[in-house]
Amino acid sequence: MKVCVFASSSGRIDKEYGAAATSLGTHLARANMDVVYGGGGIGLMGKLADAVIENGGTITGVIPSFMKDEGWNHSSVNEMIITLDMGERKKRMFEMANAVVALPGGIGTLEELTEAMTLKQLGLYRGPIIILNTLNFYKSFIDFLEHMVSGHFLRSEHKGMWEIAGTVEEVMQLLREQEVWHRDPRSIARI
């Protein structure tokens, strides 16, 4: 299984977020699950990559050329794919992934997570989407998703597109279970 992880590149955040990223990288490597991620060398991305590498796992970075030119890439990942732009980056990551895990992050992470949800709603991506809610980081976002459902911008069935995990151990359990959300997502895509 190849797990796509979206995560913050900020190094100025609470240490507990970093501990969760390190723990996830360690668990994924020890479970022989390959990782694809945004290719960064700092913040949660860097901690994730370091942990995968230190535990003998396989990790592939996907980074736009302008970010590599800025020196934002991790120098030790197994493979680094250089893309022309952000859109190609996400496309490549989704094509490679059997599952998506979102760690806490900023606008980029949120945009990647919501694109995964959009693709799943349209049947263009079929794997699990797991939100790691460390320190209740995603509470407002989860509440907003509920607001979308109650306002009929999403069907109640769409709540099954994603799963919320409070711990890395819960993430790993959800990855092992891998349940199919809906056989024909397009049949309920239209609200």
N, C-alpha and C positions, 0 to 999 in steps of 0.2 A: 504494500500500500504506500502511496505517496501522499503526504499531508502538506497542504499549502497553509503556511502560517502568515497571517498579517499582524504587524506589530509596530509599535512606536520606534522612532529613531532618536527620541529625546533621552539624553543622559541626565536630565535634571529632575527626575520624577522619584516618587517614594521607592525606597529600596525593596519593599515587598513585591512591587511589580517586577523588578529585576529577578528576585528570587523565584517568582512564578515562571518567568521565561527560561531561566536556567533549569528549573525542575522539569518543565515541558520538554526542553531539548534533551535532557538526560533520559527521561521516560521514553520518548520517541526513538532515540538511538538504541536503547536497551531492548525495545520491542521490535527492532529491525524494521521500523517504519521510516522510509526515506522522507526527507523534508525538502520542500521548495519554499523559498521566501524571497523578499525583496532585495537581497544582496548586500544590505547595509552592515557596517562594521561597528556601529555604536548603538547605544540605547538598548531597548529590548531585542531588536534584531541582532545586535552583536552578541548579547548574552545567550540568546537562543542558539546562534551559530557556534559559539565557543563551546557550549555544552554538548551539542551534537558531535562536534569534532573530537572533543576530549573523551567522549564515550564510544568512539569508534563507529559512529553513524555516518550516513551519507546525506550531504546537504548540497542543494543546488541553489545558487543565487541568480536572480533575474533582475538586471539593473539597466536603466536607460544610459546611453553613452554620456550624456551631460553629467549625470551623477558620478559615473566612474571618473570622468575628467576632473571633477571637483575633489576626488579622493575619498568619496563616501562609501566605497565598496569594502567588503571584508576581504582581506588578502589571503585567507587560508581555506576557503570553502573548496569542496571537491571539484565543483564546476561552476563557472560564472558565465551566464549567457548575457550578452550585451544586446540591448534592443535600441531601436531608433527613438522611441518615445514612451510615455507612460501607458498609452493605450495598448501598444504592442506588448509591453511588459505584462499587464494584467492578462491579456489574451493568452500569452505563453504560459503563465502560471496556472490559469484555469484549465488549459489543455493538458497540462501535466498532472493535475491533481485528482485524487479519488475522494478527498475530504478537505474541508476548509476549517481552520481554527482561527478565531480572532482574539488576540490578546488586546489589552488596552492600548489605545493609540490616539492620534490626532485626526485631522481631517482626511488625510490620505488613507488611514486605516478604516475610517468610517465609510469612505467612498468605496473602498475595496469590498468591505463587508456588505454594503447595500447592493453593490453590483452582483455579488454572489447570490444574494436573495432574489434579485431581479431575474438572473439567469435561471435559477431554480424554479421560480414562479412560472417561467415560460417553457420549462422543460429542456433548456439548453445546457443545464448542469444538473446532475442527478445525485451527487454525493451529499453526505451530511455537512451541515454548517453548525459549528459549535462556537458559542460565545463564552470565553473564559471571563467571568465576572469578578475578578480579583478586587478586593476592597469595595465591592458593590459599584465598580466604575461605570458599568453600563445601565444602572438603574433607570436613569432618566430616558435613555434610549429605549429600554424595554417598555417603560411606561408609555412612551410615544408610539411604539408599535401597537400596544393595546388600544391607544386612542385611535389609531388608524382603523383597527378592527371595529371598535364601537361606532366610529363614524362612517363605516361601510366603504372605506378606501381599500381595505383588504377583507377577504372573507375570513371567517373564523377558522376555516380549514388551513389557511395560510400560516397560522401560528405553528403548524407542524413542520414548516420549512426549516426552522432553526431550533436549536436546543441550547439551554443555558447551563453552564457548569460553574460551580463555586470553587472547585479545586482541580488541580491537574489530574488527580486520580479519577475524578468524575469525567474529565475529558477523555482519558484513556479508555474508560469503560464504554463511553458513548462511541468511540472509534471502533472498538471491538464488536459492538452490537450492530452497527451499520444497518439500520432498518430503512426500507424503501418508504419514502414519504407518500407519494401518490403515483399510481400507475400512469395516469394521463393528466399531467399538470395543466396542459392547455385547456382542458375541458372546464377548468374552474378559474382560469387566468382572467377571463372577462368578468368584471364585477357585476 
